[in-house]
């Protein structure tokens, strides 16, 4: 009985030995370097083979161990470069060097068209009438804008008048004249919009969230001035 147990134990040890040898046999190391086309090492490049993953170091070097013998897929990727996927045959320790090409993405032109002019709930537009513009023809733009509901003025001189919307003025209430933003009221309270009211054909005050389409700083509101159209007669 003791002899039988001894033989059984010896058999188990032999089988364990062969199992360990088999598991370690046929596994190899893959090392290499990843660079760009100018031979500059690419750090933190993603390298993947089977269930093994690693990244390259500061010199572009990488190492993958315990790779099984046979055909394996290797995947190389790095942000801004074209990825590489190859099938390689592993039968010994192997050195693989890769050069990645920059990834060039051509974006097509995008055109946004609006079918019709619609107002949303977030839009609050008020237009100054032609009569109001004529009334303030000898005064400043700020004086004309105070006729709009919710708009007050900041006056520091006879001709230095700024519009104030929701307590905000200057750069928080941009003024756009004929698609050009006026910048002459941004430097201090002593600077006001340098604009002749008589040249305006239409003045619109926009308040609400829709002002952000004109700029991220249009928090208080925005004043849009369209020039007067002069028709030529033949």
Rosetta blueprint (number, residue, H / E / L):
1 X L
2 X H
3 X H
4 X H
5 X H
6 X H
7 X H
8 X H
9 X H
10 X H
11 X H
12 X H
13 X H
14 X H
15 X H
16 X H
17 X H
18 X H
19 X H
20 X H
21 X H
22 X H
23 X H
24 X H
25 X L
26 X L
27 X E
28 X E
29 X E
30 X E
31 X E
32 X E
33 X E
34 X E
35 X E
36 X E
37 X L
38 X L
39 X L
40 X L
41 X E
42 X L
43 X L
44 X L
45 X L
46 X E
47 X E
48 X E
49 X E
50 X L
51 X L
52 X E
53 X E
54 X E
55 X E
56 X L
57 X L
58 X L
59 X L
60 X L
61 X E
62 X E
63 X E
64 X E
65 X E
66 X E
67 X E
68 X E
69 X L
70 X E
71 X E
72 X E
73 X E
74 X E
75 X E
76 X E
77 X E
78 X L
79 X L
80 X L
81 X E
82 X L
83 X L
84 X E
85 X E
86 X E
87 X E
88 X E
89 X E
90 X E
91 X L
92 X L
93 X L
94 X E
95 X E
96 X E
97 X E
98 X E
99 X E
100 X E
101 X L
102 X E
103 X L
104 X L
105 X L
106 X L
107 X L
108 X L
109 X L
110 X L
111 X L
112 X L
113 X L
114 X L
115 X L
116 X L
117 X L
118 X L
119 X L
120 X L
121 X L
122 X L
123 X L
124 X E
125 X E
126 X E
127 X E
128 X E
129 X L
130 X H
131 X H
132 X H
133 X H
134 X H
135 X H
136 X L
137 X L
138 X L
139 X L
140 X L
141 X H
142 X H
143 X H
144 X H
145 X H
146 X L
147 X L
148 X L
149 X L
150 X L
151 X E
152 X E
153 X E
154 X E
155 X E
156 X L
157 X L
158 X L
159 X L
160 X L
161 X E
162 X E
163 X E
164 X E
165 X E
166 X L
167 X L
168 X E
169 X L
170 X H
171 X H
172 X H
173 X E
174 X E
175 X E
176 X E
177 X E
178 X L
179 X L
180 X E
181 X E
182 X E
183 X L
184 X L
185 X L
186 X L
187 X L
188 X L
189 X L
190 X L
191 X L
192 X L
193 X L
194 X L
195 X L
196 X L
197 X H
198 X H
199 X H
200 X E
201 X E
202 X E
203 X E
204 X E
205 X E
206 X E
207 X E
208 X L
209 X H
210 X H
211 X H
212 X H
213 X H
214 X H
215 X L
216 X L
217 X L
218 X L
219 X L
220 X L
221 X E
222 X E
223 X E
224 X E
225 X E
226 X E
227 X E
228 X L
229 X L
230 X L
231 X L
232 X L
233 X L
234 X L
